[in-house]
Amino acid sequence: MIGMDQYEYVRIAHRVYRKSIKQICRETGHSRKTVRKVLRSEPFGYSPRTEQPYPVLGPYLPVIDQWLTDDKTRPKKQRHTARRIYDRLVREHGFPGHYATVRRYVRKAKVSLGVQVTPAFIPLEPECGREAEVDWGAATAIIGGEKTPIKFFCMRSKFSGKHFVRGYPVERQQAFFDAHLHAFNFFGGVFPTLVYDNLTSAVQKVLRGRGRVEQAEFTKFRAYYNFSPRFCNPAAAHEKGGVEGLIGYVRRNYLVPVPEAASLEDLNDHLLEECLAYGGHRLRGREGTINELFAQEQGQLLPLPATPFSTTQITSGKVDAYATVIVDKNRYSVPSVYAGLRVQVQLSVTHVEIFSNGKKLARHLRLFGNNKWQLDPDHYLELIQQRPGAFHDARPLRRWRETWPPCLEKLLTRFQENQGETAGIKDFISVLLLYREHPGEAIAAAVELALKNHLSSSQGVKHLLQQSKVEHLAPLPQWPATLAPDLSVYGQLGVVP
């Protein structure tokens, strides 16, 4: 091995002083081969290995390669790891080596065999006010005291990172459109391009390449708001990675702990507050906070149309013998007198409204699923009054009885004891009919007073309600406590002069 001082001397002698190789060999005692090697600037000392030998692992390499090749046809989450390969080699083939050797080889083999190649991404700088990404997430909330699965809609600006989130019971097309309307109002305009995966609310059929057959209603919707959709390649969620990350962020931050709300609308108010408060931090590699970037892009968005797109669905139906209308595989009640008539139905994301000749008959919260019943007990009171034998088993009343005040049960018992079971139930229905004109608190107070005064008819309760209403509007004058009556004249009554 030639030393560094000799290496330097040979190169200076030849390159600076123009000495011949023969002269340098004579002066240094090195061979011509060594001198030429130094002059070619070849490295000296140990040269790196062109191939890493595996003296212990070598006999097992074909087995490892076969396992990794077979993994190409296996699900991604059920492929061999280096640890799993090492364990199998030890147990099945008696491998005597160490795990580190196996891990080093498996890392290189996966790349060479094309089993697991780390993808490379292009750093992007989105155009201001140009694109937003859209997707759905799933979570659980406690709505009205019940554990309820929900879907939450997310729209995120690619430029500023500002986002909008809203919850729904389902992710149907009607909810999909309604969520867009709320998102456009939140952002103050429409992004010219919206990026989606191939969700069925927008895409009817995925063609080869970028071709898509859109749903007819989605085509109408995007034509109304003048935005262009861009659909990701199948199984390529990274093409809208911003909103994919947002779904996890919302679930971990806005929905932990599991939120409790009286209604879905109250939950959405909470989510809206979180979206408005978000925006004080900075995106990596960007200048300005999220809110500052969002302020820049608001002026670049397409303006909102004067009239929003209607998401209400209009249909018709017939009231059946149970005084219900079947809408979207669920039943909704109307007053029993309309049984057998055809009605019109307006179906929104959250409510169902039923009309007959322009008159609204009922308004219900919308149900999702199959064969569910939404019954208003008020729609059946006259019918139950005609058929009191069905009172205790009447489905519309069962849930109401679970929530009405205990004084009503006491009043029902008194009416039955004093009037008999049938007449008592009929008269009790007359008390329930008072809920149409009076608030529940006033009726409960009148019933308590009726029980206290041993009244046993609906007319007594009605009188107390009317009396309390009159006293509330115009209180009767009270006899002055300081004026006591003169009782001495009482003895003169009936005295003949």
C-alpha positions as CSV (number, residue, x, y, z in Angstrom):
1,M,0.0,0.0,0.0
2,I,1.4,3.4,-0.9
3,G,1.3,6.1,1.7
4,M,-0.3,9.5,1.3
5,D,3.1,11.3,1.2
6,Q,4.3,8.9,-1.6
7,Y,1.0,9.4,-3.4
8,E,1.4,13.1,-3.3
9,Y,5.1,13.0,-4.4
10,V,4.3,10.8,-7.5
11,R,1.5,13.0,-8.7
12,I,3.5,16.3,-8.2
13,A,6.6,14.9,-9.8
14,H,4.7,13.8,-13.0
15,R,2.1,16.6,-13.2
16,V,4.2,19.6,-12.1
17,Y,7.8,18.7,-12.8
18,R,7.0,16.6,-15.9
19,K,9.1,13.6,-14.8
20,S,8.7,10.4,-16.6
21,I,7.2,7.3,-15.1
22,K,10.6,5.5,-15.5
23,Q,12.4,8.3,-13.5
24,I,9.7,8.3,-10.8
25,C,10.0,4.5,-10.4
26,R,13.7,4.8,-10.0
27,E,13.4,7.6,-7.4
28,T,10.6,6.0,-5.4
29,G,11.2,2.3,-5.9
30,H,7.6,1.6,-6.9
31,S,6.6,-0.4,-9.9
32,R,5.3,1.0,-13.1
33,K,1.9,-0.5,-12.4
34,T,1.7,1.3,-9.0
35,V,2.8,4.6,-10.4
36,R,0.3,4.5,-13.3
37,K,-2.5,3.6,-10.8
38,V,-1.6,6.7,-8.7
39,L,-1.6,8.9,-11.8
40,R,-5.0,7.6,-12.9
41,S,-6.3,9.0,-9.6
42,E,-7.6,5.6,-8.6
43,P,-8.4,5.3,-4.9
44,F,-5.9,3.4,-2.8
45,G,-6.5,1.3,0.2
46,Y,-9.6,-0.9,0.5
47,S,-12.1,-0.6,-2.3
48,P,-15.8,-0.9,-1.6
49,R,-17.5,-4.3,-2.2
50,T,-19.6,-4.4,-5.3
51,E,-21.8,-7.2,-3.8
52,Q,-22.5,-7.8,-0.2
53,P,-21.9,-11.5,0.7
54,Y,-24.3,-13.4,3.0
55,P,-22.2,-16.4,4.1
56,V,-24.8,-17.6,6.6
57,L,-28.0,-16.4,4.9
58,G,-26.9,-17.4,1.4
59,P,-28.5,-20.8,1.2
60,Y,-31.8,-19.3,2.3
61,L,-32.0,-16.5,-0.3
62,P,-34.1,-18.4,-2.8
63,V,-36.6,-19.2,-0.1
64,I,-36.9,-15.5,0.9
65,D,-37.2,-14.4,-2.7
66,Q,-40.0,-16.9,-3.3
67,W,-41.9,-15.7,-0.3
68,L,-41.6,-12.0,-1.3
69,T,-42.6,-12.8,-4.9
70,D,-45.7,-14.6,-3.7
71,D,-46.6,-11.5,-1.7
72,K,-47.2,-9.6,-5.0
73,T,-50.6,-11.3,-5.2
74,R,-51.4,-11.0,-1.5
75,P,-53.4,-8.2,0.2
76,K,-51.0,-5.4,1.2
77,K,-51.8,-5.7,4.9
78,Q,-51.0,-9.5,4.9
79,R,-47.6,-9.5,3.4
80,H,-44.3,-10.7,5.0
81,T,-42.4,-8.3,7.2
82,A,-38.7,-8.9,7.9
83,R,-39.6,-10.1,11.4
84,R,-42.1,-12.6,10.0
85,I,-39.5,-13.9,7.5
86,Y,-36.9,-14.3,10.2
87,D,-39.3,-16.2,12.5
88,R,-40.3,-18.6,9.6
89,L,-36.7,-19.2,8.7
90,V,-35.8,-20.1,12.3
91,R,-38.9,-22.3,12.8
92,E,-39.3,-24.0,9.4
93,H,-35.7,-24.1,8.1
94,G,-33.5,-23.9,11.2
95,F,-31.8,-20.7,10.3
96,P,-28.8,-20.0,12.7
97,G,-28.2,-16.4,11.8
98,H,-29.3,-13.1,13.3
99,Y,-32.4,-11.0,12.6
100,A,-30.3,-7.9,11.5
101,T,-28.9,-9.9,8.5
102,V,-32.4,-10.9,7.4
103,R,-33.7,-7.4,7.8
104,R,-30.8,-5.9,5.7
105,Y,-31.4,-8.3,2.9
106,V,-35.2,-8.1,2.9
107,R,-35.0,-4.3,2.6
108,K,-33.0,-4.6,-0.6
109,A,-34.9,-7.6,-2.0
110,K,-38.3,-5.9,-1.7
111,V,-37.1,-3.0,-3.9
112,S,-35.4,-5.3,-6.5
113,L,-38.4,-7.6,-6.7
114,G,-40.9,-4.7,-6.8
115,V,-42.9,-5.9,-3.8
116,Q,-42.8,-2.7,-1.8
117,V,-41.5,0.4,-3.4
118,T,-41.7,3.7,-1.5
119,P,-43.5,6.1,-3.7
120,A,-42.1,9.5,-4.5
121,F,-44.3,12.7,-4.6
122,I,-44.0,16.0,-6.3
123,P,-44.0,19.0,-4.0
124,L,-47.0,21.2,-5.0
125,E,-47.8,24.9,-4.7
126,P,-51.6,25.2,-5.3
127,E,-53.0,28.1,-7.1
128,C,-54.9,30.6,-5.0
129,G,-58.6,30.0,-4.9
130,R,-58.5,27.3,-7.5
131,E,-59.1,23.9,-6.0
132,A,-60.8,22.3,-3.0
133,E,-60.9,18.6,-2.0
134,V,-64.1,16.8,-0.9
135,D,-64.6,13.5,1.1
136,W,-66.8,11.8,3.7
137,G,-65.7,10.5,7.1
138,A,-67.5,8.3,9.7
139,A,-67.8,8.6,13.4
140,T,-70.1,8.1,16.4
141,A,-72.0,10.7,18.4
142,I,-74.6,10.7,21.2
143,I,-77.7,12.4,19.7
144,G,-80.7,12.8,22.0
145,G,-79.2,10.4,24.5
146,E,-78.7,7.6,22.0
147,K,-75.4,6.4,20.5
148,T,-75.7,7.2,16.8
149,P,-73.4,6.5,13.8
150,I,-72.9,9.7,11.7
151,K,-71.2,10.6,8.4
152,F,-69.4,13.9,8.3
153,F,-68.8,15.8,5.1
154,C,-65.4,17.6,4.6
155,M,-64.4,20.3,2.1
156,R,-60.8,21.6,2.3
157,S,-59.1,24.4,0.3
158,K,-55.8,23.2,-1.2
159,F,-54.3,26.7,-1.1
160,S,-55.2,28.0,2.4
161,G,-56.1,24.7,4.2
162,K,-59.3,26.3,5.5
163,H,-62.0,23.6,5.9
164,F,-65.7,23.0,6.5
165,V,-67.2,20.0,8.3
166,R,-70.9,19.1,8.7
167,G,-72.6,15.9,10.0
168,Y,-75.4,13.8,8.4
169,P,-77.1,10.6,9.2
170,V,-76.2,9.2,5.8
171,E,-74.1,10.1,2.8
172,R,-76.7,9.9,0.2
173,Q,-76.8,12.2,-2.8
174,Q,-79.3,14.6,-1.3
175,A,-77.1,15.0,1.8
176,F,-74.1,15.3,-0.5
177,F,-75.7,18.3,-2.3
178,D,-77.0,19.9,0.9
179,A,-73.5,19.7,2.4
180,H,-72.1,21.5,-0.7
181,L,-74.6,24.3,-0.2
182,H,-73.5,24.9,3.4
183,A,-69.8,24.6,2.4
184,F,-70.2,27.2,-0.4
185,N,-71.9,29.6,2.1
186,F,-69.1,29.0,4.6
187,F,-66.4,29.8,2.1
188,G,-68.3,32.7,0.5
189,G,-68.1,31.3,-3.0
190,V,-67.5,28.3,-5.2
191,F,-64.1,26.8,-6.0
192,P,-63.7,26.4,-9.8
193,T,-62.4,22.8,-9.3
194,L,-63.5,20.3,-6.8
195,V,-61.5,17.0,-6.3
196,Y,-63.4,13.8,-5.5
197,D,-62.8,10.1,-5.2
198,N,-65.2,8.0,-7.2
199,L,-68.2,8.2,-4.8
200,T,-71.5,7.0,-6.1
201,S,-73.3,10.3,-5.4
202,A,-71.3,11.8,-8.3
203,V,-70.1,8.9,-10.4
204,Q,-72.3,6.3,-12.1
205,K,-69.5,4.4,-13.8
206,V,-65.7,4.6,-13.8
207,L,-64.2,4.3,-17.3
208,R,-60.7,3.6,-18.3
209,G,-58.3,6.4,-17.5
210,R,-59.9,9.7,-16.4
211,G,-63.2,9.0,-18.1
212,R,-66.3,8.9,-15.9
213,V,-70.1,8.6,-16.4
214,E,-71.6,11.1,-14.0
215,Q,-74.9,10.8,-12.2
216,A,-77.5,12.9,-14.0
217,E,-78.4,14.9,-10.9
218,F,-74.7,15.6,-10.1
219,T,-74.3,17.0,-13.7
220,K,-77.2,19.3,-13.1
221,F,-75.8,20.4,-9.7
222,R,-72.3,21.2,-11.0
223,A,-73.7,23.0,-14.1
224,Y,-75.7,25.2,-11.8
225,Y,-72.7,26.2,-9.7
226,N,-70.2,26.1,-12.6
227,F,-67.5,24.1,-11.0
228,S,-65.5,21.4,-12.7
229,P,-65.0,18.0,-10.9
230,R,-61.8,16.1,-11.0
231,F,-61.9,12.5,-10.0
232,C,-59.0,10.6,-8.4
233,N,-57.7,7.3,-9.8
234,P,-59.2,4.3,-8.1
235,A,-57.3,3.3,-4.9
236,A,-55.3,6.6,-5.1
237,A,-56.4,8.5,-2.0
238,H,-53.1,10.4,-1.9
239,E,-54.3,12.4,-4.9
240,K,-56.5,14.3,-2.4
241,G,-54.3,13.8,0.7
242,G,-55.2,17.1,2.3
243,V,-58.8,16.1,2.9
244,E,-57.8,12.6,3.8
245,G,-55.7,14.0,6.6
246,L,-58.5,16.3,7.6
247,I,-60.8,13.4,8.2
248,G,-58.5,12.0,10.8
249,Y,-57.9,15.5,12.3
250,V,-61.6,16.1,12.7
251,R,-62.2,12.7,14.3
252,R,-59.3,13.2,16.8
253,N,-60.0,16.8,17.7
254,Y,-63.6,17.8,17.0
255,L,-65.2,14.4,18.0
256,V,-63.1,13.5,21.0
257,P,-64.5,12.9,23.5
258,V,-67.6,11.5,21.8
259,P,-69.8,14.6,21.4
260,E,-73.3,14.7,23.0
261,A,-76.0,16.9,21.5
262,A,-79.8,17.2,21.7
263,S,-80.0,17.0,17.9
264,L,-77.9,16.7,14.9
265,E,-78.4,20.4,14.2
266,D,-76.9,21.2,17.6
267,L,-73.9,18.9,16.7
268,N,-73.5,20.8,13.5
269,D,-73.5,24.1,15.3
270,H,-70.6,22.7,17.4
271,L,-68.7,21.6,14.3
272,L,-69.2,25.1,12.6
273,E,-67.7,26.8,15.7
274,E,-64.7,24.5,15.4
275,C,-64.3,25.3,11.7
276,L,-64.5,29.1,12.3
277,A,-62.0,28.9,15.2
278,Y,-59.5,26.9,13.0
279,G,-56.9,28.8,11.1
280,G,-54.5,30.5,13.5
281,H,-51.5,28.3,12.6
282,R,-49.3,28.0,9.5
283,L,-48.9,25.4,6.8
284,R,-45.5,23.9,6.3
285,G,-43.6,25.9,3.7
286,R,-46.2,28.6,3.4
287,E,-46.1,32.3,4.4
288,G,-49.0,33.5,6.5
289,T,-51.6,31.8,8.7
290,I,-54.4,29.8,7.3
291,N,-56.9,32.6,7.9
292,E,-54.6,35.1,6.1
293,L,-54.3,32.8,3.1
294,F,-58.0,32.2,3.1
295,A,-58.6,36.0,3.1
296,Q,-56.5,36.1,-0.1
297,E,-58.4,33.4,-2.0
298,Q,-62.0,34.5,-1.1
299,G,-61.9,37.1,-3.8
300,Q,-60.8,34.4,-6.4
301,L,-63.8,32.1,-5.8
302,L,-66.8,32.0,-8.2
303,P,-69.8,34.0,-6.9
304,L,-72.8,32.2,-5.4
305,P,-76.0,32.2,-7.5
306,A,-78.8,34.4,-6.3
307,T,-81.0,31.4,-5.6
308,P,-79.5,28.2,-4.1
309,F,-80.0,24.9,-5.7
310,S,-83.0,23.1,-4.4
311,T,-82.3,19.8,-2.7
312,T,-85.9,19.1,-1.8
313,Q,-87.4,16.0,-3.4
314,I,-91.1,16.1,-4.4
315,T,-93.1,12.9,-4.5
316,S,-96.6,11.6,-3.9
317,G,-98.2,8.8,-1.9
318,K,-101.4,7.4,-0.5
319,V,-102.4,7.4,3.1
320,D,-103.0,3.7,4.1
321,A,-105.4,2.2,6.7
322,Y,-102.9,3.0,9.5
323,A,-103.0,6.7,8.6
324,T,-99.4,6.6,7.5
325,V,-97.6,7.4,4.2
326,I,-94.8,5.2,3.1
327,V,-91.8,7.4,2.1
328,D,-88.4,6.0,1.2
329,K,-89.4,2.6,2.8
330,N,-90.4,4.3,6.1
331,R,-93.9,5.3,7.5
332,Y,-95.0,8.8,8.6
333,S,-98.4,9.5,10.2
334,V,-101.0,12.0,9.2
335,P,-104.4,12.8,10.9
336,S,-106.5,9.7,10.7
337,V,-109.4,11.4,8.8
338,Y,-107.1,11.5,5.7
339,A,-106.9,7.7,5.5
340,G,-107.3,6.5,1.8
341,L,-106.5,9.9,0.2
342,R,-103.5,10.7,-2.0
343,V,-101.1,13.3,-0.7
344,Q,-97.9,15.2,-1.8
345,V,-94.6,14.8,0.0
346,Q,-91.7,17.2,0.3
347,L,-88.6,15.3,1.3
348,S,-85.5,17.2,2.6
349,V,-82.4,15.9,4.2
350,T,-83.7,16.3,7.7
351,H,-87.5,16.5,7.5
352,V,-90.6,15.1,5.7
353,E,-93.6,17.4,5.1
354,I,-96.9,16.0,3.9
355,F,-99.6,18.1,2.1
356,S,-103.1,17.6,0.8
357,N,-104.4,20.2,-1.7
358,G,-101.8,22.7,-0.4
359,K,-102.6,22.1,3.3
360,K,-99.8,20.9,5.4
361,L,-100.9,17.8,7.3
362,A,-97.8,16.8,9.1
363,R,-94.1,17.5,9.5
364,H,-91.7,14.8,10.8
365,L,-88.0,14.3,11.4
366,R,-86.8,12.1,8.5
367,L,-86.0,8.5,9.2
368,F,-83.2,6.5,7.5
369,G,-83.3,2.7,7.2
370,N,-86.2,0.4,6.4
371,N,-89.6,-0.2,8.0
372,K,-89.3,2.5,10.7
373,W,-92.4,4.3,11.9
374,Q,-92.7,8.0,12.8
375,L,-96.1,8.4,14.5
376,D,-97.6,11.6,16.0
377,P,-100.0,10.6,18.8
378,D,-102.1,13.7,18.1
379,H,-103.1,12.2,14.7
380,Y,-104.8,9.3,16.3
381,L,-106.6,10.8,19.3
382,E,-110.1,11.0,17.8
383,L,-109.8,7.5,16.4
384,I,-108.8,6.1,19.8
385,Q,-111.6,8.0,21.4
386,Q,-114.0,6.2,19.2
387,R,-112.3,2.9,20.0
388,P,-111.2,3.1,23.6
389,G,-110.5,-0.6,23.8
390,A,-107.3,0.1,21.8
391,F,-106.0,2.7,24.2
392,H,-103.5,0.6,26.2
393,D,-102.0,-1.1,23.1
394,A,-102.1,1.9,20.8
395,R,-98.6,2.2,19.3
396,P,-98.7,6.1,18.8
397,L,-99.4,6.5,22.6
398,R,-96.9,4.1,24.0
399,R,-93.9,6.4,23.7
400,W,-95.9,9.4,24.7
401,R,-97.0,7.7,27.9
402,E,-93.3,7.1,28.8
403,T,-92.6,10.9,28.7
404,W,-95.8,12.6,29.9
405,P,-96.1,13.8,33.5
406,P,-97.1,11.3,36.2
407,C,-100.2,13.4,37.0
408,L,-101.8,12.3,33.7
409,E,-101.6,8.7,34.8
410,K,-103.2,9.6,38.1
411,L,-106.0,11.5,36.3
412,L,-106.6,8.5,34.0
413,T,-107.0,6.2,37.0
414,R,-109.4,8.6,38.7
415,F,-111.5,9.0,35.5
416,Q,-111.8,5.2,35.2
417,E,-112.7,4.7,38.9
418,N,-115.4,7.4,38.7
419,Q,-116.8,6.9,35.2
420,G,-115.9,3.3,34.3
421,E,-113.1,2.1,32.1
422,T,-114.6,2.9,28.7
423,A,-116.1,6.3,29.6
424,G,-113.1,7.2,31.6
425,I,-110.7,6.6,28.7
426,K,-112.9,8.6,26.3
427,D,-113.1,11.5,28.7
428,F,-109.3,11.3,29.3
429,I,-108.7,11.6,25.5
430,S,-110.6,14.9,25.7
431,V,-107.9,16.1,28.1
432,L,-105.1,14.9,25.7
433,L,-106.9,16.9,22.9
434,L,-106.3,20.1,25.0
435,Y,-102.5,19.8,24.0
436,R,-103.5,21.2,20.6
437,E,-104.4,24.6,22.1
438,H,-102.5,24.8,25.4
439,P,-98.8,24.4,26.4
440,G,-97.9,21.3,28.3
441,E,-96.9,23.1,31.4
442,A,-100.3,24.8,31.7
443,I,-102.1,21.4,31.2
444,A,-99.9,19.7,33.9
445,A,-100.6,22.5,36.3
446,A,-104.4,22.3,35.7
447,V,-104.4,18.5,36.1
448,E,-102.5,18.8,39.4
449,L,-105.1,21.3,40.6
450,A,-108.0,19.1,39.4
451,L,-106.5,16.1,41.3
452,K,-106.1,18.3,44.4
453,N,-109.8,19.4,44.2
454,H,-111.1,15.8,43.4
455,L,-112.4,16.7,40.0
456,S,-113.3,13.7,37.8
457,S,-114.1,15.1,34.3
458,S,-112.4,16.7,31.4
459,Q,-114.7,19.7,31.7
460,G,-113.3,20.5,35.1
461,V,-109.7,20.4,33.7
462,K,-110.8,22.6,30.8
463,H,-112.5,25.1,33.1
464,L,-109.3,25.3,35.2
465,L,-107.2,25.9,32.1
466,Q,-109.6,28.7,30.9
467,Q,-109.7,30.2,34.4
468,S,-105.9,30.2,34.7
469,K,-105.7,31.8,31.2
470,V,-108.1,34.6,32.3
471,E,-106.2,35.2,35.5
472,H,-103.0,35.3,33.6
473,L,-104.3,37.9,31.2
474,A,-106.3,40.0,33.7
475,P,-105.9,39.1,37.4
476,L,-109.1,39.5,39.5
477,P,-109.0,42.2,42.2
478,Q,-108.4,41.0,45.7
479,W,-110.4,42.0,48.7
480,P,-108.3,44.4,50.8
481,A,-107.1,42.7,53.9
482,T,-107.5,45.8,56.0
483,L,-111.3,45.9,55.4
484,A,-113.0,43.5,57.8
485,P,-116.8,42.9,57.4
486,D,-119.2,44.1,60.1
487,L,-120.6,40.9,61.6
488,S,-122.9,42.7,64.1
489,V,-125.5,43.2,61.4
490,Y,-125.8,39.4,60.9
491,G,-127.9,39.0,63.9
492,Q,-130.5,41.6,62.6
493,L,-131.3,39.5,59.6
494,G,-134.8,38.1,59.7
495,V,-135.9,40.4,62.6
496,V,-139.4,41.8,62.1
497,P,-139.7,45.3,63.3
